[in-house]
Amino acid sequence: MNGFKELFQLRASGEGAGAVQGGDYVAVFMLGLLLLILCVGALFVWMATRHSRERRAWAEAELLRRSNSRLAENNKFRPEYFESPCRWIAVRTTEPRAVQKALKLVNPTLCTWAEGMAEARDHRIFITPPIGEWVLVVGPGLPDPGDDVDECFYLLTELSRKLGLVQFFSLNRAVGHHAWARLDSGEVLRAYAWVGHVAWNQGPASPAELGLGLNCFEYHEQPERQWSNAPDPLLQNLERLPMLAARWSVDPAALDERHFTSGNGIVGEIT
């Protein structure tokens, strides 16, 4: 009787241990699954946080780039600033310093296009970097044919004797004054200036002038009043003068941004 009781107790104790051991396996499995879920969740949270930081960093970088781009755009010299100089000289040379010496500039200073155009006021002028085989001289410091055409003649003649081929262009849309001249080695090849009357008319009209239909009057000759719809000859000259400059040398209004990064020019005062 006692033997059966002991056997029963042994079987009961074995079955209980197996149940306990099976419960441990389930607990370990559930704990592992929970850890796996937590790890996957932590990975997704880390990836989402990293992606958010990258997007925020990209947005900040893009904002900074656009801000710098707008600042550079505002500071960049634009071609429209150079569209319509009132007077300019074109010299066939690639040496701005040679033009500087020929003009005997006072206080010459190297500068960019933007600086040169900003400083070209009063008696100061700007000598541009080479534009092809030409160098331009611009600024109100150049003589105005409407004030003294002889001053223009002497300046251009002296400059041409030193540098060769020299051209001069002037236009004042407010009063209709306009002038152009072409000299080589100190000799006037062609010159015409209208300042309310003909102040300078020398040499035969060039093929470019004839091709553009420019109206050139003789001394003491006045344009006839147009009662018809025919174009005003003086206004026509003003509109076509830049075309003449383009055929002879350089039209400043036709320059683009490539020219404005070509190098440094020179600004100074003309005596």
C-alpha positions as CSV (number, residue, x, y, z in Angstrom):
1,M,0.0,0.0,0.0
2,N,2.8,2.4,0.8
3,G,4.6,1.5,-2.5
4,F,1.6,2.5,-4.6
5,K,1.4,5.7,-2.6
6,E,5.0,6.5,-3.2
7,L,4.7,5.7,-7.0
8,F,1.7,8.0,-7.2
9,Q,3.6,10.8,-5.5
10,L,6.6,10.4,-7.8
11,R,4.3,10.6,-10.9
12,A,2.5,13.6,-9.5
13,S,5.7,15.3,-8.8
14,G,7.0,14.6,-12.3
15,E,3.9,15.9,-14.0
16,G,4.1,19.1,-11.9
17,A,7.7,19.7,-12.8
18,G,6.9,19.3,-16.5
19,A,4.0,21.8,-16.2
20,V,6.3,24.2,-14.5
21,Q,9.0,23.7,-17.1
22,G,6.5,24.2,-20.0
23,G,5.3,27.5,-18.3
24,D,8.9,28.7,-18.2
25,Y,9.2,28.2,-22.0
26,V,6.1,30.2,-22.7
27,A,7.2,33.0,-20.4
28,V,10.6,33.2,-22.1
29,F,9.0,33.2,-25.5
30,M,6.6,36.0,-24.6
31,L,9.5,38.0,-23.0
32,G,11.6,37.5,-26.2
33,L,8.7,38.6,-28.4
34,L,8.1,41.6,-26.2
35,L,11.8,42.5,-26.5
36,L,11.7,42.1,-30.2
37,I,8.7,44.4,-30.5
38,L,10.4,46.9,-28.3
39,C,13.6,46.8,-30.4
40,V,11.6,47.1,-33.7
41,G,9.7,50.0,-32.2
42,A,12.9,51.7,-31.0
43,L,14.4,51.2,-34.5
44,F,11.4,52.8,-36.1
45,V,11.5,55.7,-33.7
46,W,15.2,56.2,-34.3
47,M,14.7,56.1,-38.1
48,A,11.8,58.6,-37.9
49,T,13.8,60.9,-35.7
50,R,16.8,60.8,-38.0
51,H,14.7,61.4,-41.0
52,S,13.0,64.3,-39.3
53,R,16.5,65.8,-38.4
54,E,17.7,65.3,-42.0
55,R,14.6,67.0,-43.4
56,R,15.0,69.9,-41.0
57,A,18.7,70.2,-41.8
58,W,18.0,70.1,-45.5
59,A,15.3,72.7,-45.1
60,E,17.6,75.0,-43.2
61,A,20.4,74.5,-45.8
62,E,17.9,75.3,-48.6
63,L,16.7,78.4,-46.8
64,L,20.3,79.5,-46.3
65,R,21.1,78.8,-50.0
66,R,18.1,80.8,-51.2
67,S,19.0,83.6,-48.9
68,N,22.6,83.7,-50.1
69,S,21.3,83.5,-53.7
70,R,19.0,86.5,-53.2
71,L,21.8,88.4,-51.5
72,A,24.2,87.6,-54.4
73,E,21.5,88.5,-56.9
74,N,21.0,91.8,-55.2
75,N,24.7,92.5,-55.0
76,K,25.4,91.3,-58.6
77,F,26.0,93.9,-61.2
78,R,23.2,93.8,-63.7
79,P,23.5,94.7,-67.4
80,E,20.7,97.2,-67.2
81,Y,22.8,99.5,-65.1
82,F,25.0,100.0,-68.2
83,E,22.2,100.2,-70.8
84,S,22.4,103.8,-71.8
85,P,25.5,105.8,-70.9
86,C,25.1,109.3,-72.2
87,R,28.7,109.5,-73.5
88,W,31.4,107.0,-74.2
89,I,34.7,106.5,-76.1
90,A,35.7,103.2,-77.8
91,V,39.4,102.7,-78.2
92,R,40.7,99.8,-80.3
93,T,43.1,98.2,-77.7
94,T,43.2,95.5,-75.1
95,E,45.2,97.5,-72.6
96,P,43.1,99.6,-70.2
97,R,46.3,101.0,-68.6
98,A,47.4,102.4,-72.0
99,V,44.1,104.3,-72.1
100,Q,44.6,105.5,-68.6
101,K,48.1,106.9,-69.4
102,A,46.8,108.5,-72.6
103,L,44.0,110.3,-70.7
104,K,46.4,111.2,-67.8
105,L,43.9,110.1,-65.2
106,V,44.3,111.4,-61.7
107,N,44.1,109.0,-58.8
108,P,43.5,105.9,-61.0
109,T,42.2,102.9,-59.1
110,L,41.5,99.3,-60.1
111,C,37.8,98.3,-59.7
112,T,35.1,96.0,-60.8
113,W,32.4,96.9,-63.3
114,A,29.9,97.7,-60.5
115,E,32.4,99.8,-58.6
116,G,33.5,101.6,-61.8
117,M,29.9,102.5,-62.9
118,A,29.1,103.6,-59.4
119,E,32.2,105.9,-59.3
120,A,31.8,107.2,-62.8
121,R,30.2,110.5,-61.8
122,D,31.1,114.2,-61.8
123,H,34.6,114.4,-63.3
124,R,35.4,110.7,-62.8
125,I,35.4,108.2,-65.6
126,F,35.5,104.4,-65.9
127,I,37.8,102.6,-68.2
128,T,36.4,99.1,-68.8
129,P,38.2,95.8,-69.1
130,P,38.7,94.7,-72.7
131,I,35.6,93.8,-74.7
132,G,37.0,91.9,-77.6
133,E,39.5,94.2,-79.2
134,W,37.9,97.3,-77.6
135,V,38.1,99.2,-74.4
136,L,35.3,101.7,-73.5
137,V,35.6,104.9,-71.5
138,V,32.4,106.1,-70.0
139,G,31.2,108.7,-67.5
140,P,30.0,112.3,-67.3
141,G,33.6,113.4,-67.0
142,L,33.9,113.1,-70.8
143,P,33.3,116.4,-72.6
144,D,29.8,117.2,-73.8
145,P,29.6,118.5,-77.4
146,G,26.7,120.6,-76.4
147,D,28.9,122.5,-74.0
148,D,32.1,122.8,-76.0
149,V,32.6,120.8,-79.2
150,D,36.2,122.0,-79.5
151,E,37.0,120.3,-76.2
152,C,35.8,117.0,-77.7
153,F,37.9,117.6,-80.8
154,Y,41.1,118.2,-78.8
155,L,40.6,115.3,-76.5
156,L,39.8,112.8,-79.2
157,T,42.6,114.0,-81.5
158,E,45.2,113.7,-78.7
159,L,43.9,110.3,-77.7
160,S,43.9,109.1,-81.3
161,R,47.5,110.2,-81.9
162,K,48.6,108.1,-78.9
163,L,46.3,105.0,-79.4
164,G,45.2,104.9,-83.0
165,L,41.6,104.2,-83.8
166,V,39.2,106.1,-81.4
167,Q,35.5,106.5,-81.6
168,F,33.2,108.8,-79.7
169,F,29.4,108.7,-79.1
170,S,27.1,111.0,-77.2
171,L,23.3,111.3,-76.9
172,N,21.0,113.4,-74.7
173,R,17.5,112.2,-75.1
174,A,16.0,115.0,-73.1
175,V,17.0,117.7,-75.6
176,G,17.7,115.6,-78.6
177,H,21.5,116.2,-78.8
178,H,23.6,113.5,-80.4
179,A,27.1,113.1,-81.8
180,W,29.5,110.5,-83.1
181,A,33.1,110.7,-84.3
182,R,35.7,108.4,-85.6
183,L,39.4,109.2,-85.7
184,D,42.6,107.3,-86.5
185,S,46.2,108.4,-85.8
186,G,44.9,111.9,-84.9
187,E,43.0,112.3,-88.2
188,V,39.2,112.8,-88.2
189,L,37.7,110.2,-90.5
190,R,34.1,111.2,-89.7
191,A,32.4,113.4,-87.2
192,Y,28.9,114.7,-86.7
193,A,27.4,116.6,-83.8
194,W,23.9,118.0,-83.4
195,V,23.4,120.3,-80.4
196,G,20.3,122.2,-81.5
197,H,22.3,123.0,-84.6
198,V,25.1,121.4,-86.5
199,A,28.2,122.0,-84.4
200,W,30.5,119.5,-86.2
201,N,30.3,117.9,-89.6
202,Q,33.5,116.6,-90.9
203,G,34.4,113.9,-93.4
204,P,32.1,111.8,-95.7
205,A,29.3,109.8,-94.2
206,S,30.4,106.2,-93.5
207,P,28.6,103.2,-95.1
208,A,27.2,102.4,-91.7
209,E,25.6,105.8,-91.4
210,L,24.1,105.5,-94.8
211,G,22.9,102.0,-94.2
212,L,21.1,103.0,-91.0
213,G,19.5,106.0,-92.7
214,L,21.0,108.6,-90.2
215,N,20.1,112.2,-90.9
216,C,23.1,114.5,-91.1
217,F,22.5,118.2,-91.8
218,E,25.0,120.7,-93.1
219,Y,26.2,123.7,-91.1
220,H,23.4,126.3,-90.6
221,E,20.8,123.8,-92.0
222,Q,17.8,123.1,-89.9
223,P,15.5,120.1,-90.2
224,E,12.2,120.9,-91.9
225,R,9.1,120.7,-89.9
226,Q,7.3,117.5,-90.6
227,W,3.6,118.0,-91.1
228,S,3.1,114.4,-92.3
229,N,3.5,111.1,-90.4
230,A,7.1,110.9,-91.4
231,P,9.5,110.0,-88.5
232,D,11.3,112.8,-86.8
233,P,14.9,112.8,-88.2
234,L,16.5,113.9,-84.9
235,L,14.6,111.2,-82.9
236,Q,15.5,108.7,-85.6
237,N,19.2,109.5,-85.1
238,L,18.9,109.1,-81.3
239,E,17.3,105.7,-81.7
240,R,19.8,104.4,-84.2
241,L,23.0,105.8,-82.7
242,P,23.6,102.6,-80.6
243,M,23.2,100.6,-83.8
244,L,26.0,102.7,-85.3
245,A,28.1,102.1,-82.3
246,A,27.6,98.3,-82.8
247,R,28.6,98.5,-86.4
248,W,31.7,100.6,-85.7
249,S,32.8,98.9,-82.4
250,V,30.6,98.1,-79.4
251,D,27.1,98.9,-78.4
252,P,27.1,99.2,-74.5
253,A,23.5,98.3,-74.3
254,A,24.2,94.9,-76.0
255,L,26.7,93.8,-73.4
256,D,25.6,90.8,-71.2
257,E,26.7,89.3,-67.9
258,R,29.7,87.5,-69.4
259,H,31.4,90.8,-70.0
260,F,30.8,92.0,-66.4
261,T,33.0,89.3,-65.0
262,S,35.8,89.6,-67.5
263,G,38.2,91.4,-65.1
264,N,38.9,94.8,-63.5
265,G,38.8,98.2,-65.0
266,I,40.1,101.5,-63.9
267,V,38.3,104.5,-62.4
268,G,39.8,108.0,-62.1
269,E,39.5,111.7,-62.7
270,I,40.1,113.2,-66.1
271,T,42.0,116.5,-66.3
